[in-house]
Amino acid sequence: QKEVEQDPGPLSVPEGAIVSLNCTYSNSAFQYFMWYRQYSRKGPELLMYTYSSGNKEDGRFTAQVDKSSKYISLFIRDSQPSDSATYLCAPVPPGFKTIFGAGTRLFVKA
Amino acid sequence: DTEVTQTPKHLVMGMTNKKSLKCEQHMGHRAMYWYKQKAKKPPELMFVYSYEKLSINESVPSRFSPECPNSSLLNLHLHALQPEDSALYLCASSQDPDRAHYGYTFGSGTRLTVV
């Protein structure tokens, strides 16, 4: 079983839609849960992170963690064409080795 | 300066060549990383430098040789590569090697093609 599972998509939505991106993980030692966004031909950039279970909101983005079910979500409200990118979930175990999910490719159509 | 700068952006090299990738950051970050990313795949960790010392080598073939001359610079020396080594090579840094939740700052990468 992979440590992190993420549907690679692609996911195509119309502009203004609510987008839900999800990951599952297997290691209960993960404490921090990061989301990175990667545009084509660029390196990933940190979008936001959450600690343990709960929600965190940043503008149109909401990150959610359910440690009981080992489920990570990223919601994008009022999606824009500029949100078209690959979104990588990245749980962080103790230590300094981040684990990246496969990444979900998102296309937001104008 | 909140960037990680990688040079060159593109590199084409033959299997007998020796080349180097360079990475630079001036954010005072004490951990630096090399990742390899194939098309439509997530980044795969290759090496981690913590306080300028190699702390993780993810069983990378010896044809890849990392070097950290100082706290701002990271090099990846390449020798006798294979076509399957063609990929995007990403450098990243983080503020504190023991606090990965602070997140990584990635460079834009070097797109390497081995012919």
Interface residues (C-beta under 8 A of the other chain):
Chain A: P8 Q31 Y32 M34 Y36 R41 K42 G43 P44 E45 L46 Y49 Y51 L88 V92 G95 F96 K97 T98 F100 G101 A102 G103 R105
Chain B: V4 A31 K40 K41 P42 P43 L45 V48 S50 S55 I56 L90 A92 S94 P97 D98 R99 A100 H101 G103 Y104 T105 F106 G107 S108 G109 R111
